[in-house]
């Protein structure tokens, strides 16, 4: 345990936390999967680890694969995010984690395995059918997405009955220091290709509904809850537009001095119920706006600009930034 996790645990102890993880499903030329035996769990794993604030998600997956197994790999495909509380981990030392795991399909560019001897005890390329039952549930679901060619995966809308906000939990322990937080944003279009926007009272800015993930919910649960709270509308995610982690885009320093860095999933959604009703606390208006109009706002920050440009030029394959 080092880097961001070590720092965070020094403040929060064994308490349940979200961690943004990245995992690599690395295949060789025979389509065998790179799997490893770990020192902390008795199940098989694939290379991966915690996202660090100085890098992008794709840099994390390449670095972790190389560090743990000695294998150089290229990222081929974004598989999806897997965050269901059914995947929660209890480490041997008592640390509790709800993983917000970003999965990628990768291709090995080398064949010589050299394990780190710390997190990874052994590693080998194995036929998928012989080892998939030994992978944890989260990894099995990601692998099913790969083998069925149904990527990118969208999680079901789910909340635990006792879901709780994660952001204030961390702030109680770390004060104003920079923390990594996962979140989701909703892109809801009408027939005129306008996107649903909310007017934020405190910043006098129009943008898409969304927010930070709470403990005990899935990514789709986050975007459903945030949209319902801000707009009064019920929605269903239909596809992933993009995943965003670039430090220069995702870093925020609030007027209060609080620092955070987010990793966001941008989801295209459809309205399934409800009626427009701003919450009156953070949001005082909800309207469909053209993307060009939203881009023309004088206080449009680089990350807002990037989301909107990606929506304007959206294709079938999600962007990973």
Secondary structure as UniProt FT lines:
FT   HELIX           3..12
FT   TURN            13..14
FT   STRAND          17..27
FT   TURN            29..30
FT   STRAND          33..38
FT   STRAND          44..45
FT   STRAND          48..50
FT   TURN            53..54
FT   HELIX           57..69
FT   STRAND          73..82
FT   HELIX           85..87
FT   STRAND          89..90
FT   TURN            92..93
FT   STRAND          96..108
FT   STRAND          120..126
FT   HELIX           128..131
FT   HELIX           132..134
FT   HELIX           137..147
FT   TURN            148..149
FT   STRAND          159..164
FT   HELIX           167..174
FT   TURN            175..176
FT   STRAND          179..189
FT   TURN            191..192
FT   STRAND          195..200
FT   TURN            201..204
FT   STRAND          205..207
FT   STRAND          210..212
FT   STRAND          215..217
FT   HELIX           219..231
FT   STRAND          233..244
FT   HELIX           247..250
FT   STRAND          251..253
FT   TURN            255..256
FT   STRAND          259..274
FT   STRAND          283..289
FT   HELIX           291..295
FT   TURN            298..299
FT   HELIX           302..312
FT   STRAND          319..320
//
